[in-house]
Amino acid sequence: MNLRGRNKVSPEFSMSSMTDIVFLLLVFFLLTSPTITPEALDLILPKAKGKSSNVQNISVSITNKLQYYVDNERVSQSRLESTLKSKLSGTKEPTIILRAEEGVPIEKAVGVMDIANRNKYKVILAVKPE
């Protein structure tokens, strides 16, 4: 009487599934790592259908003719930073609402964001609601 089974248990281990899991984890951590994303300005973009915050310290508007306005007061581009510093001095959390008209070159809007970044101001980009 043969009591041994016909099927033998193989003690071998396959590493292919383990390497697949390790590879997927590596790709996941590389994509979500904060060192890959570049440092950006502290920019808060409101959604087009939502409301922006009611806290408005100052607004900077740029027209199609590249004219700069700080709270409806026309300012030259060279005097923009000094005007913003004087108007935002003494505020606890200085915030700039940037209103760039459609068709304004992105370099002009980035120039205002650069001024805000150097002086540690927050920037909110105003959008037209849908």
Disulfide bonds with the S-S distance in Angstrom:
none
